[in-house]
Amino acid sequence: MLTPDLLFKIASNVAALGWLLLVLAPRWRGTRAVVLSGALPLLLAATYVAVIGYQTLAHPAPGAGFSSLAQVAALFKEPWALTAGWVHYLCFDLAVGIWESRDAQRRGVPHLLLLPCLVATFLLGPLGFLLYSAVRRWYPRPVMATI
């Protein structure tokens, strides 16, 4: 039976696989097919939609909502909602990491310079996004030749 704890572990492992491929094998065909294509974040997004729908219909948290900090705190007291929130983070952080990787490849950013950005995005989301945004300013996008 699927529990919030089990789904937490599965989703975390799926995201970890994506991050490992971005860090260790960014140009591998498998990474392109599974991660850079957006397949893993889409899987996490679909999981999020299913879990938040289930939580909303089957396990609504009393006093929960998004209009105040107290309402959000009430929402996250419900394990399914907390799991949905975690999957939300996994999905968006991985999507940002994919964007960083694809953008870095297009711009010619050395992978060793991208690595701290990916690690920071994995661990602290917005910090990694800020770090990569600073790095990419030193690597303007190549001008595409017109035919």
GUSE-311834 format. One record per atom (N, C-alpha, C, O): atom name; residue number from 1; x, y, z. Coordinates in Angstrom, 1 decimal. Layout:
CA:NUM:X:Y:Z
...
END
This chain:
N:1:0.8:-1.2:0.0
CA:1:0.0:0.0:0.0
C:1:0.9:1.3:0.0
O:1:1.9:1.3:0.7
N:2:0.5:2.2:-0.8
CA:2:1.3:3.4:-0.9
C:2:1.0:4.3:0.3
O:2:-0.2:4.7:0.6
N:3:2.0:4.7:1.0
CA:3:1.9:5.6:2.1
C:3:2.7:6.9:1.8
O:3:3.5:6.9:0.9
N:4:2.4:8.0:2.6
CA:4:3.2:9.2:2.3
C:4:4.7:8.9:2.5
O:4:5.5:9.4:1.7
N:5:5.1:8.1:3.5
CA:5:6.6:7.8:3.6
C:5:7.1:7.1:2.4
O:5:8.2:7.4:2.0
N:6:6.4:6.1:1.9
CA:6:6.9:5.3:0.8
C:6:7.0:6.2:-0.5
O:6:8.0:6.2:-1.2
N:7:6.0:7.0:-0.7
CA:7:6.0:7.9:-1.8
C:7:7.1:9.0:-1.7
O:7:7.8:9.3:-2.7
N:8:7.4:9.4:-0.5
CA:8:8.5:10.3:-0.2
C:8:9.8:9.7:-0.7
O:8:10.6:10.3:-1.4
N:9:10.0:8.4:-0.3
CA:9:11.3:7.7:-0.7
C:9:11.4:7.5:-2.2
O:9:12.4:7.7:-2.8
N:10:10.3:7.1:-2.8
CA:10:10.3:6.9:-4.2
C:10:10.6:8.1:-5.0
O:10:11.5:8.2:-5.8
N:11:9.9:9.2:-4.7
CA:11:10.1:10.5:-5.4
C:11:11.5:11.0:-5.1
O:11:12.1:11.6:-6.1
N:12:12.0:10.9:-3.9
CA:12:13.3:11.4:-3.6
C:12:14.4:10.6:-4.4
O:12:15.3:11.2:-4.9
N:13:14.2:9.3:-4.6
CA:13:15.1:8.5:-5.4
C:13:15.0:8.8:-6.8
O:13:16.1:8.8:-7.5
N:14:13.8:9.1:-7.4
CA:14:13.7:9.4:-8.8
C:14:14.4:10.8:-9.0
O:14:15.2:10.9:-10.0
N:15:14.2:11.7:-8.1
CA:15:14.9:13.0:-8.3
C:15:16.4:12.9:-8.1
O:15:17.2:13.5:-8.9
N:16:16.9:12.0:-7.2
CA:16:18.3:11.8:-7.0
C:16:18.9:11.2:-8.2
O:16:20.1:11.6:-8.6
N:17:18.2:10.3:-8.9
CA:17:18.7:9.7:-10.1
C:17:19.0:10.8:-11.1
O:17:20.0:10.9:-11.8
N:18:18.0:11.7:-11.3
CA:18:18.1:12.8:-12.2
C:18:19.3:13.7:-11.9
O:18:20.1:14.1:-12.8
N:19:19.5:14.0:-10.6
CA:19:20.6:14.9:-10.2
C:19:21.9:14.2:-10.5
O:19:22.9:14.8:-10.9
N:20:22.0:12.9:-10.2
CA:20:23.3:12.2:-10.4
C:20:23.7:12.2:-11.9
O:20:24.8:12.4:-12.2
N:21:22.7:12.0:-12.7
CA:21:23.0:12.0:-14.2
C:21:23.4:13.4:-14.6
O:21:24.3:13.5:-15.5
N:22:22.8:14.4:-14.1
CA:22:23.2:15.8:-14.5
C:22:24.6:16.1:-14.1
O:22:25.3:16.7:-14.8
N:23:25.0:15.6:-12.9
CA:23:26.3:15.9:-12.4
C:23:27.4:15.0:-13.0
O:23:28.5:15.4:-13.3
N:24:27.1:13.7:-13.1
CA:24:28.1:12.7:-13.5
C:24:28.2:12.4:-15.0
O:24:29.2:12.1:-15.5
N:25:27.1:12.6:-15.7
CA:25:27.0:12.2:-17.1
C:25:26.1:13.1:-17.9
O:25:25.1:12.7:-18.5
N:26:26.5:14.4:-17.9
CA:26:25.6:15.4:-18.5
C:26:25.4:15.3:-20.0
O:26:24.4:15.8:-20.5
N:27:26.3:14.7:-20.7
CA:27:26.2:14.6:-22.2
C:27:25.9:13.2:-22.6
O:27:25.8:12.9:-23.8
N:28:25.6:12.3:-21.7
CA:28:25.3:10.9:-22.0
C:28:23.9:10.8:-22.7
O:28:23.0:11.6:-22.3
N:29:23.8:9.9:-23.6
CA:29:22.5:9.7:-24.3
C:29:21.4:9.4:-23.4
O:29:20.3:10.0:-23.5
N:30:21.6:8.6:-22.4
CA:30:20.6:8.3:-21.4
C:30:20.2:9.5:-20.6
O:30:19.0:9.7:-20.3
N:31:21.1:10.4:-20.2
CA:31:20.8:11.6:-19.5
C:31:19.9:12.5:-20.4
O:31:18.9:13.1:-19.9
N:32:20.3:12.6:-21.7
CA:32:19.4:13.4:-22.6
C:32:18.0:12.8:-22.7
O:32:17.0:13.6:-22.7
N:33:17.9:11.5:-22.7
CA:33:16.6:10.9:-22.9
C:33:15.7:11.0:-21.7
O:33:14.5:11.2:-21.7
N:34:16.3:10.8:-20.5
CA:34:15.6:10.6:-19.3
C:34:15.5:11.9:-18.5
O:34:14.4:12.2:-17.9
N:35:16.5:12.7:-18.5
CA:35:16.6:13.9:-17.6
C:35:16.4:15.2:-18.5
O:35:15.4:15.9:-18.3
N:36:17.3:15.4:-19.4
CA:36:17.3:16.7:-20.1
C:36:16.0:16.8:-21.0
O:36:15.7:17.9:-21.4
N:37:15.4:15.7:-21.3
CA:37:14.1:15.8:-22.0
C:37:13.0:16.3:-21.2
O:37:12.0:16.7:-21.7
N:38:13.2:16.3:-19.9
CA:38:12.1:16.8:-19.0
C:38:11.3:15.7:-18.5
O:38:10.3:15.9:-17.7
N:39:11.6:14.4:-18.8
CA:39:10.7:13.3:-18.4
C:39:10.6:13.1:-16.9
O:39:9.5:12.9:-16.4
N:40:11.7:13.3:-16.2
CA:40:11.6:13.1:-14.7
C:40:10.8:14.2:-14.0
O:40:10.0:13.9:-13.2
N:41:11.1:15.5:-14.4
CA:41:10.2:16.5:-13.7
C:41:8.7:16.3:-14.1
O:41:7.8:16.6:-13.3
N:42:8.4:15.9:-15.3
CA:42:7.0:15.6:-15.7
C:42:6.4:14.5:-14.9
O:42:5.3:14.6:-14.5
N:43:7.2:13.5:-14.6
CA:43:6.8:12.4:-13.8
C:43:6.5:12.9:-12.4
O:43:5.5:12.5:-11.8
N:44:7.4:13.7:-11.9
CA:44:7.2:14.3:-10.5
C:44:6.0:15.2:-10.5
O:44:5.2:15.2:-9.5
N:45:5.8:16.0:-11.6
CA:45:4.6:16.9:-11.7
C:45:3.3:16.1:-11.7
O:45:2.4:16.5:-11.0
N:46:3.3:15.0:-12.4
CA:46:2.1:14.2:-12.4
C:46:1.8:13.6:-11.1
O:46:0.7:13.5:-10.6
N:47:2.9:13.2:-10.4
CA:47:2.8:12.6:-9.0
C:47:2.2:13.7:-8.1
O:47:1.3:13.4:-7.3
N:48:2.7:14.9:-8.2
CA:48:2.3:16.0:-7.4
C:48:0.8:16.2:-7.6
O:48:0.0:16.3:-6.6
N:49:0.3:16.3:-8.8
CA:49:-1.1:16.5:-9.1
C:49:-1.9:15.4:-8.5
O:49:-3.0:15.7:-7.9
N:50:-1.5:14.2:-8.7
CA:50:-2.3:13.1:-8.1
C:50:-2.4:13.1:-6.6
O:50:-3.4:12.9:-6.0
N:51:-1.2:13.4:-5.9
CA:51:-1.2:13.5:-4.5
C:51:-2.0:14.7:-3.9
O:51:-2.7:14.5:-3.0
N:52:-1.8:15.8:-4.5
CA:52:-2.5:17.0:-4.0
C:52:-4.0:16.8:-4.2
O:52:-4.8:17.3:-3.4
N:53:-4.4:16.2:-5.4
CA:53:-5.8:15.9:-5.6
C:53:-6.4:14.9:-4.6
O:53:-7.4:15.1:-4.0
N:54:-5.6:13.9:-4.3
CA:54:-6.0:12.9:-3.3
C:54:-6.1:13.5:-1.9
O:54:-7.1:13.3:-1.2
N:55:-5.1:14.3:-1.6
CA:55:-5.1:15.0:-0.3
C:55:-6.3:15.9:-0.1
O:55:-7.0:15.9:0.9
N:56:-6.6:16.7:-1.2
CA:56:-7.7:17.7:-1.1
C:56:-9.0:17.0:-1.0
O:56:-9.9:17.4:-0.2
N:57:-9.2:15.9:-1.7
CA:57:-10.5:15.2:-1.7
C:57:-10.7:14.2:-0.5
O:57:-11.7:14.2:0.1
N:58:-9.6:13.4:-0.3
CA:58:-9.8:12.4:0.7
C:58:-9.3:12.7:2.1
O:58:-9.8:12.2:3.1
N:59:-8.3:13.7:2.2
CA:59:-7.8:14.0:3.5
C:59:-7.7:15.5:3.7
O:59:-6.6:16.0:4.0
N:60:-8.7:16.3:3.6
CA:60:-8.6:17.7:3.7
C:60:-8.2:18.1:5.2
O:60:-8.7:17.5:6.1
N:61:-7.2:18.9:5.3
CA:61:-6.7:19.3:6.6
C:61:-7.6:20.5:7.1
O:61:-7.8:21.5:6.4
N:62:-8.1:20.3:8.3
CA:62:-8.9:21.4:8.9
C:62:-8.1:22.7:9.1
O:62:-6.9:22.7:9.6
N:63:-8.7:23.8:8.6
CA:63:-8.0:25.1:8.8
C:63:-6.9:25.3:7.7
O:63:-6.2:26.3:7.8
N:64:-6.8:24.4:6.7
CA:64:-5.7:24.6:5.8
C:64:-6.1:25.6:4.7
O:64:-7.3:25.7:4.4
N:65:-5.1:26.2:4.1
CA:65:-5.3:27.1:3.0
C:65:-3.9:27.8:2.6
O:65:-2.9:27.3:3.1
N:66:-4.0:28.8:1.8
CA:66:-2.8:29.5:1.4
C:66:-2.8:31.0:1.7
O:66:-2.0:31.7:1.2
N:67:-3.8:31.4:2.5
CA:67:-4.0:32.9:2.7
C:67:-3.1:33.4:3.9
O:67:-3.0:34.6:4.1
N:68:-2.6:32.5:4.7
CA:68:-1.8:32.9:5.9
C:68:-0.8:31.8:6.2
O:68:-1.0:30.7:5.8
N:69:0.2:32.2:7.0
CA:69:1.2:31.2:7.4
C:69:0.5:30.1:8.3
O:69:0.9:29.0:8.2
N:70:-0.4:30.5:9.1
CA:70:-1.1:29.5:10.0
C:70:-1.9:28.5:9.1
O:70:-1.9:27.3:9.4
N:71:-2.5:29.0:8.0
CA:71:-3.2:28.0:7.1
C:71:-2.3:27.1:6.4
O:71:-2.6:25.9:6.3
N:72:-1.1:27.6:6.0
CA:72:-0.1:26.7:5.3
C:72:0.4:25.7:6.3
O:72:0.6:24.6:6.0
N:73:0.7:26.2:7.6
CA:73:1.1:25.3:8.6
C:73:0.1:24.2:8.9
O:73:0.5:23.0:9.1
N:74:-1.2:24.5:8.9
CA:74:-2.2:23.5:9.1
C:74:-2.2:22.5:7.9
O:74:-2.4:21.3:8.1
N:75:-2.0:23.0:6.7
CA:75:-2.0:22.1:5.5
C:75:-0.9:21.1:5.7
O:75:-1.1:19.9:5.4
N:76:0.3:21.6:6.1
CA:76:1.4:20.7:6.1
C:76:1.5:19.7:7.3
O:76:2.4:18.9:7.5
N:77:0.5:19.9:8.2
CA:77:0.3:18.9:9.3
C:77:-0.2:17.6:8.7
O:77:-0.1:16.5:9.4
N:78:-0.8:17.6:7.6
CA:78:-1.4:16.4:6.9
C:78:-0.3:15.8:6.1
O:78:0.3:16.4:5.2
N:79:0.0:14.5:6.4
CA:79:1.2:13.8:5.7
C:79:1.1:13.8:4.2
O:79:2.1:14.0:3.6
N:80:-0.1:13.6:3.6
CA:80:-0.2:13.6:2.2
C:80:0.1:15.0:1.6
O:80:0.8:15.1:0.6
N:81:-0.3:16.0:2.3
CA:81:0.0:17.4:1.8
C:81:1.5:17.7:1.9
O:81:2.1:18.3:1.1
N:82:2.1:17.3:3.0
CA:82:3.5:17.5:3.2
C:82:4.3:16.7:2.1
O:82:5.3:17.3:1.6
N:83:3.9:15.5:1.8
CA:83:4.5:14.8:0.8
C:83:4.3:15.5:-0.6
O:83:5.3:15.5:-1.4
N:84:3.2:16.0:-0.8
CA:84:2.9:16.7:-2.1
C:84:3.8:17.9:-2.1
O:84:4.4:18.2:-3.2
N:85:4.0:18.6:-1.0
CA:85:4.9:19.8:-1.0
C:85:6.3:19.4:-1.3
O:85:7.1:20.1:-2.0
N:86:6.8:18.2:-0.8
CA:86:8.1:17.8:-1.0
C:86:8.3:17.4:-2.5
O:86:9.3:17.8:-3.1
N:87:7.3:16.7:-3.1
CA:87:7.4:16.4:-4.5
C:87:7.4:17.7:-5.4
O:87:8.1:17.7:-6.4
N:88:6.7:18.7:-4.9
CA:88:6.7:20.0:-5.6
C:88:8.1:20.6:-5.6
O:88:8.6:21.0:-6.7
N:89:8.8:20.6:-4.5
CA:89:10.2:21.0:-4.4
C:89:11.1:20.2:-5.3
O:89:11.9:20.7:-6.1
N:90:11.0:18.9:-5.3
CA:90:11.8:18.0:-6.1
C:90:11.6:18.3:-7.6
O:90:12.6:18.4:-8.3
N:91:10.4:18.5:-8.0
CA:91:10.0:18.7:-9.4
C:91:10.6:20.0:-9.9
O:91:11.3:20.1:-10.9
N:92:10.4:21.1:-9.1
CA:92:10.8:22.4:-9.6
C:92:12.3:22.6:-9.5
O:92:12.9:23.2:-10.4
N:93:12.9:22.1:-8.4
CA:93:14.4:22.2:-8.3
C:93:15.1:21.4:-9.5
O:93:16.0:21.9:-10.1
N:94:14.6:20.2:-9.8
CA:94:15.2:19.4:-10.9
C:94:14.9:20.1:-12.2
O:94:15.8:20.1:-13.1
N:95:13.8:20.7:-12.4
CA:95:13.5:21.5:-13.6
C:95:14.5:22.6:-13.8
O:95:15.0:22.9:-14.9
N:96:14.8:23.3:-12.7
CA:96:15.7:24.4:-12.7
C:96:17.1:23.9:-13.0
O:96:17.9:24.5:-13.8
N:97:17.5:22.8:-12.4
CA:97:18.8:22.1:-12.7
C:97:18.9:21.7:-14.1
O:97:20.0:21.9:-14.7
N:98:17.9:21.2:-14.7
CA:98:17.9:20.9:-16.1
C:98:18.1:22.1:-17.0
O:98:18.9:22.1:-17.9
N:99:17.4:23.2:-16.7
CA:99:17.5:24.4:-17.4
C:99:19.0:24.9:-17.3
O:99:19.6:25.3:-18.3
N:100:19.5:24.9:-16.1
CA:100:20.9:25.3:-15.9
C:100:21.9:24.4:-16.8
O:100:22.7:25.0:-17.5
N:101:21.7:23.1:-16.8
CA:101:22.5:22.2:-17.6
C:101:22.4:22.5:-19.1
O:101:23.4:22.6:-19.8
N:102:21.2:22.6:-19.6
CA:102:21.0:22.8:-21.0
C:102:21.5:24.2:-21.4
O:102:22.2:24.3:-22.5
N:103:21.3:25.2:-20.6
CA:103:21.7:26.5:-20.9
C:103:23.3:26.6:-20.9
O:103:23.9:27.2:-21.7
N:104:23.9:25.9:-19.9
CA:104:25.3:25.9:-19.8
C:104:25.9:25.2:-21.0
O:104:27.0:25.6:-21.5
N:105:25.3:24.1:-21.5
CA:105:25.8:23.4:-22.7
C:105:25.8:24.3:-23.9
O:105:26.7:24.4:-24.7
N:106:24.7:25.1:-24.0
CA:106:24.5:26.0:-25.2
C:106:25.5:27.1:-25.1
O:106:26.0:27.6:-26.2
N:107:25.8:27.6:-23.9
CA:107:26.7:28.7:-23.8
C:107:28.2:28.3:-23.7
O:107:29.1:29.2:-23.7
N:108:28.5:27.0:-23.5
CA:108:29.8:26.6:-23.4
C:108:30.4:26.8:-22.0
O:108:31.6:26.9:-21.8
N:109:29.5:26.9:-21.0
CA:109:30.0:27.0:-19.6
C:109:30.7:25.6:-19.2
O:109:30.1:24.6:-19.4
N:110:31.9:25.7:-18.7
CA:110:32.6:24.4:-18.3
C:110:31.8:23.7:-17.3
O:110:31.3:24.3:-16.3
N:111:31.7:22.4:-17.4
CA:111:30.9:21.6:-16.4
C:111:31.4:21.8:-15.0
O:111:30.6:21.8:-14.1
N:112:32.7:21.9:-14.8
CA:112:33.3:22.1:-13.5
C:112:32.8:23.4:-12.8
O:112:32.7:23.5:-11.6
N:113:32.5:24.4:-13.7
CA:113:31.9:25.7:-13.2
C:113:30.4:25.5:-12.9
O:113:29.9:26.2:-12.0
N:114:29.8:24.7:-13.6
CA:114:28.4:24.4:-13.4
C:114:28.1:23.6:-12.2
O:114:27.1:23.8:-11.5
N:115:29.0:22.7:-11.8
CA:115:28.8:21.8:-10.7
C:115:28.4:22.4:-9.4
O:115:27.4:22.0:-8.8
N:116:29.1:23.5:-8.9
CA:116:28.6:24.1:-7.7
C:116:27.2:24.7:-7.8
O:116:26.5:24.7:-6.8
N:117:26.8:25.2:-9.0
CA:117:25.5:25.7:-9.2
C:117:24.5:24.6:-9.0
O:117:23.4:24.7:-8.4
N:118:24.8:23.4:-9.7
CA:118:23.8:22.3:-9.6
C:118:23.7:21.8:-8.1
O:118:22.6:21.5:-7.7
N:119:24.8:21.7:-7.4
CA:119:24.8:21.2:-6.0
C:119:24.0:22.2:-5.2
O:119:23.1:21.8:-4.4
N:120:24.2:23.5:-5.4
CA:120:23.4:24.5:-4.7
C:120:21.9:24.5:-5.0
O:120:21.1:24.6:-4.1
N:121:21.6:24.2:-6.3
CA:121:20.2:24.1:-6.7
C:121:19.6:22.9:-6.0
O:121:18.5:23.0:-5.6
N:122:20.3:21.8:-6.0
CA:122:19.8:20.6:-5.4
C:122:19.5:20.8:-3.9
O:122:18.5:20.4:-3.4
N:123:20.5:21.4:-3.2
CA:123:20.3:21.5:-1.8
C:123:19.5:22.7:-1.3
O:123:18.8:22.7:-0.4
N:124:19.7:23.9:-2.1
CA:124:19.1:25.1:-1.6
C:124:18.4:25.9:-2.7
O:124:18.3:27.1:-2.7
N:125:17.8:25.2:-3.7
CA:125:17.0:25.7:-4.8
C:125:17.4:27.1:-5.3
O:125:18.2:27.3:-6.2
N:126:16.8:28.1:-4.7
CA:126:17.0:29.5:-5.2
C:126:18.4:30.0:-5.1
O:126:18.8:30.8:-6.0
N:127:19.2:29.5:-4.2
CA:127:20.6:29.9:-4.1
C:127:21.4:29.4:-5.4
O:127:22.2:30.2:-5.9
N:128:21.1:28.2:-5.8
CA:128:21.7:27.7:-7.0
C:128:21.3:28.4:-8.2
O:128:22.1:28.7:-9.1
N:129:20.0:28.8:-8.3
CA:129:19.5:29.5:-9.4
C:129:20.2:30.9:-9.5
O:129:20.6:31.4:-10.5
N:130:20.4:31.6:-8.3
CA:130:21.1:32.8:-8.3
C:130:22.6:32.7:-8.7
O:130:23.1:33.5:-9.5
N:131:23.2:31.6:-8.2
CA:131:24.6:31.4:-8.5
C:131:24.8:31.1:-10.0
O:131:25.7:31.7:-10.6
N:132:23.9:30.3:-10.6
CA:132:24.1:30.0:-12.0
C:132:23.7:31.3:-12.8
O:132:24.4:31.5:-13.9
N:133:22.8:32.0:-12.4
CA:133:22.4:33.3:-13.1
C:133:23.6:34.2:-13.2
O:133:23.8:34.9:-14.1
N:134:24.4:34.2:-12.1
CA:134:25.6:35.1:-12.1
C:134:26.7:34.5:-13.0
O:134:27.3:35.2:-13.8
N:135:26.9:33.1:-13.0
CA:135:27.9:32.5:-13.8
C:135:27.6:32.7:-15.3
O:135:28.5:33.0:-16.1
N:136:26.3:32.6:-15.7
CA:136:25.9:32.6:-17.1
C:136:26.2:34.0:-17.7
O:136:26.3:34.1:-19.0
N:137:26.3:35.0:-16.9
CA:137:26.5:36.4:-17.4
C:137:27.9:36.5:-18.1
O:137:28.2:37.3:-18.9
N:138:28.8:35.6:-17.6
CA:138:30.2:35.6:-18.2
C:138:30.3:34.8:-19.5
O:138:31.3:34.8:-20.1
N:139:29.2:34.1:-19.8
CA:139:29.2:33.2:-21.0
C:139:28.0:33.6:-21.9
O:139:27.0:33.0:-21.8
N:140:28.2:34.7:-22.7
CA:140:27.0:35.0:-23.6
C:140:26.6:33.9:-24.5
O:140:27.5:33.2:-25.0
N:141:25.4:33.9:-24.8
CA:141:24.9:32.8:-25.7
C:141:25.4:33.1:-27.1
O:141:25.4:34.2:-27.6
N:142:25.9:32.0:-27.8
CA:142:26.5:32.2:-29.1
C:142:25.4:32.7:-30.1
O:142:24.2:32.3:-30.0
N:143:25.8:33.5:-31.0
CA:143:24.9:34.0:-32.0
C:143:24.7:32.9:-33.0
O:143:25.7:32.3:-33.5
N:144:23.4:32.6:-33.3
CA:144:23.1:31.6:-34.3
C:144:23.2:32.1:-35.7
O:144:22.8:33.2:-36.0
N:145:23.9:31.4:-36.6
CA:145:24.0:31.8:-38.0
C:145:22.6:31.7:-38.7
O:145:21.9:30.7:-38.5
N:146:22.3:32.7:-39.5
CA:146:21.1:32.7:-40.3
C:146:21.4:32.2:-41.7
O:146:22.4:32.4:-42.2
N:147:20.4:31.5:-42.2
CA:147:20.6:30.9:-43.6
C:147:19.9:31.9:-44.6
O:147:20.0:31.6:-45.8
END
